[in-house]
Amino acid sequence: MPHRPFSIVFSPPFTFFLIIAFVSLASGIGCTPANDVEPASMVIYNGKVVTVDDTMPEANGIVINGDRIDLVGSNTEVEAYIGPETKVIDLQGNLAIPGFIEGHGHFMGIGSNALNLDLLDATSWQGVADMVATAVSEAQPGQLIEGRGWHQEKMGDLDESNTVRGFPTHDVISEVSRENPVILRHASGHATFGNAYAMELASVDSNTMQPEGGEIILNNNGEPIGVFVERASGVINRARRNMESRMTDDDRSARTWHEMELASQEVISKGINSFQDAGSGWSTIEMFKRGVDEDALQVRLWVMVRGENLDAETLKARRLIGYGNHMLTVRAIKLAIDGALGPRGAWLLEPYSDEPTSSGHNTGDLVEIEATANLAIENGYQLCVHAIGDRGNREVLDIYERTFKAHPEKAPGARFRIEHAQHIHPDDVPRFGELGVIPAMQAVHCTSDAPWVTPRLGVERAGNGAYVWQDLMRSGAVITNGTDAPVERVDPIASFYSSVTRKPTTGEAFYPEQAMSRTEALRSYTLNNAFAAYEDHVKGSITVGKLADITILDQDIMTIPSEQIKDAKVLYTIIGGRVLYQR
């Protein structure tokens, strides 16, 4: 239990002397703490502390000893713990909140993106081609050019002359990169572009078979245009695997380690203390473990495992909870049932409004998903299934319901998740609360996707089922928040802004009646995310006894005009009582 400052009872003969002494103590004059308290390792004071703890919603200061919060209270209370060795952070009126928890992202993708072309801001296909041309001029012949972030809906120069079904053809990029394979992932991660040379390396031509759960986009002559949707991305990625096979094991290991370090630095600079990684294989998880051991991975990771060796023996042997003083946890499995809305891969109950011949793609075998659900619940793992379309969400809810009925003793508190849960049929919304299924959502997707949600779904479906945060909360569901980085930039402030405004960069707010309050938005990015990972007992709020994971901002995002929120900056990222980022 933390030591508390002693109370003083004034007696008339000593009133003057004691008043002077008390004022000196309360104001922090000098550096010697009160006689009956031990000095803290860190004191944060003189600002606004929003705790996300209902027992004390706000305070002025925080006392930290080691990696834990020891006291939350007034300036007078916390200043008493300042000693000669105490690190003191004067908030100067700024805001301290629980450290942001990224609720769904792709950690290694952030690091990889830092080494490749960043296309998120590209607004023309010619602009993408120009970036590729620059990269080619700096590369060796034959060297792979990679990038991510293009989206056909953002390209102002695409029309019927250079597109097929709205997707760009490869011609302009093939022209500027004849001797270098080019592979560019769609912003959503659910489609991939390849130039002519990449398609040659991948042995792709008009005779290539269409893969199940995906599509190679063809022109009217039956020739591939260079766009590969959903599982078809694996076809063009043969070119990448061809190139990577030429690397030595040491080179491959060095590159992935560097990507991990870059990701860690980027995430911490954005005020993120914990990161929920939406799918890594066992080999990557072993690297994370080594990163914790060597203090190269300084952000806390909660990892969904995917891909291989998902059997009971392996799951039990490799389960990690709170490894390295809560730096690494592995107790969840990641699967996918459909694709993304942008490339029309989300699995819908009814066809797309802007492509009536398609209802999207089922990318995961339903029998296998149900078998994995049973495997997970029997072995103390959470199951996290990517589902964006209303058909995808319904199928996953059905699987979860059957799984819970088959394991009634384990169903309460199973905390199974649906990752994204972007478009839900109104009949299925109440089932999230009834079943205790967590919709692991990303508010920034709402505002990024808003320009094409209505064309894809039509007015009625967009209004009744797209990003229905308030409806879900009324069902009793616990909504989480994140960015899905590198699909979006790993910026919790931008996603917080989207949560409370639902405003895209242009146009009106997207069904603003579903917006979160600022308190709901902050909770979705802190305590709710901790709850969704079984970690709410150690993080997610500024509470005595919890980990000292704190983010300090230069503006009070809880009260400033909403349009100013996106301009707020991170001043400090504190993880386990250590300042790991300071602006």
Secondary structure, 3 states (H helix, E strand, C coil): CCCCCCCCCCCHHHHHHHHHHHHHHHCCCCCCCCCCCCCCCEEEECCEEECCCCCCCEECEEEEECCEEEEEECHHHHHCCCCCCCEEEECCCCEEEECEEEEEECHHHHHHHCCCEECCCCCCHHHHHHHHHHHHHCCCCCCCEEEEEECHHHCCCCCCCCEECCEECCHHHHHHCCCCCEEEEECCCCEEEECHHHHHHCCCCCCCCCCCCEEEEECCCCCEEEEEEECCHHHHHHHHHHHHCCCCHHHHHHHHHHHHHHHHHHHHHCCEEEEEEEEECHHHHHHHHHHHHCCCCCCEEEEEECCCCCCHHHHHHHCEEEHHHHCEEEEEEEEECECCCCCCCCCCCCCECCECCCCCCECCCHHHHHHHHHHHHHCCCEEEEEECCHHHHHHHHHHHHHHHHHCCCCCCCCCCEEEECCECCHHHHHHHHHHCCEEECCHHHHHHHHHHHHHHHCHHHHHHHECCHHHHHHCCCCCECCCCCCCCCCCHHHHHHHHHHCCCCCCCCCCHHHCCCHHHHHHHCCHHHHHCCCCCCCCCCCCCCCECCEEEECCCCCCCCHHHHHHCCEEEEEECCEEEEEC
